């Protein structure tokens, strides 16, 4: 069994200042990348690294789940009693409103991204 030689066998060297080295380290930390060689290769080939904060998306998923649960409860009650309470409909509307606010916030944030 022979050991396969690495496909990355060409070395490219660059010289940078201490300030540039620190800036690279800061940008790597922001992108949550620890491997400098991988980071520099990615930047050289693609020109950018995108790191998304998905907290807003997680919040929206939570709100979606809440609305879906409320809707299921209302549907179950309607099937059992053949009536729907106004308070249930109001609760659903409020949760739906929060969901749409979260979706709008996510869209506003995404629209600010410059490529």
BAKOL-737830 format. One record per residue (C-alpha): y negated, z, x negated. Coordinates in steps of 0.5 Angstrom, whole numbers. Layout:
BEGIN
SITE / Y / Z / X
...
! end
This chain:
BEGIN
SITE / 0 / 0 / 0
SITE / -7 / -2 / -3
SITE / -13 / 1 / -2
SITE / -18 / -4 / 1
SITE / -25 / -4 / -2
SITE / -31 / -3 / 1
SITE / -34 / -8 / 5
SITE / -41 / -6 / 3
SITE / -41 / -7 / -5
SITE / -48 / -10 / -6
SITE / -53 / -4 / -8
SITE / -60 / -5 / -7
SITE / -65 / 0 / -10
SITE / -72 / 1 / -8
SITE / -77 / 6 / -11
SITE / -81 / 11 / -7
SITE / -86 / 16 / -8
SITE / -85 / 23 / -6
SITE / -90 / 23 / 0
SITE / -85 / 17 / 2
SITE / -79 / 21 / 1
SITE / -82 / 27 / 5
SITE / -84 / 22 / 11
SITE / -77 / 19 / 11
SITE / -74 / 26 / 11
SITE / -78 / 27 / 17
SITE / -77 / 21 / 21
SITE / -69 / 22 / 20
SITE / -70 / 29 / 23
SITE / -74 / 26 / 29
SITE / -68 / 21 / 30
SITE / -63 / 27 / 28
SITE / -60 / 23 / 23
SITE / -57 / 26 / 17
SITE / -54 / 21 / 13
SITE / -60 / 17 / 9
SITE / -56 / 11 / 7
SITE / -54 / 10 / 14
SITE / -62 / 11 / 16
SITE / -65 / 6 / 11
SITE / -59 / 1 / 13
SITE / -61 / 2 / 20
SITE / -68 / 1 / 19
SITE / -68 / -5 / 14
SITE / -63 / -9 / 19
SITE / -66 / -7 / 26
SITE / -73 / -4 / 24
SITE / -73 / 2 / 29
SITE / -69 / 8 / 31
SITE / -69 / 10 / 38
SITE / -68 / 17 / 40
SITE / -68 / 19 / 47
SITE / -70 / 25 / 50
SITE / -65 / 25 / 57
SITE / -67 / 32 / 60
SITE / -71 / 28 / 65
SITE / -65 / 24 / 67
SITE / -61 / 30 / 67
SITE / -66 / 34 / 72
SITE / -65 / 27 / 76
SITE / -58 / 27 / 76
SITE / -58 / 35 / 78
SITE / -63 / 33 / 84
SITE / -58 / 27 / 86
SITE / -52 / 32 / 86
SITE / -56 / 37 / 91
SITE / -59 / 31 / 96
SITE / -51 / 28 / 96
SITE / -49 / 35 / 97
SITE / -54 / 37 / 103
SITE / -52 / 30 / 106
SITE / -45 / 31 / 106
SITE / -46 / 38 / 109
SITE / -51 / 35 / 115
SITE / -45 / 30 / 116
SITE / -40 / 35 / 116
SITE / -44 / 39 / 121
SITE / -46 / 33 / 125
SITE / -38 / 31 / 126
SITE / -36 / 38 / 128
SITE / -42 / 40 / 133
SITE / -45 / 33 / 135
SITE / -52 / 35 / 133
SITE / -56 / 36 / 127
SITE / -61 / 41 / 126
SITE / -69 / 39 / 124
SITE / -69 / 44 / 118
SITE / -63 / 41 / 115
SITE / -67 / 34 / 116
SITE / -73 / 37 / 113
SITE / -69 / 40 / 107
SITE / -66 / 34 / 105
SITE / -73 / 30 / 106
SITE / -76 / 36 / 101
SITE / -70 / 35 / 96
SITE / -71 / 27 / 96
SITE / -78 / 28 / 95
SITE / -77 / 32 / 89
SITE / -72 / 27 / 87
SITE / -77 / 21 / 87
SITE / -82 / 25 / 83
SITE / -77 / 26 / 78
SITE / -75 / 18 / 78
SITE / -83 / 16 / 78
SITE / -84 / 21 / 72
SITE / -78 / 18 / 68
SITE / -81 / 11 / 70
SITE / -88 / 13 / 67
SITE / -85 / 15 / 61
SITE / -80 / 9 / 60
SITE / -86 / 5 / 61
SITE / -90 / 8 / 55
SITE / -85 / 6 / 50
SITE / -87 / 0 / 45
SITE / -82 / -4 / 42
! end
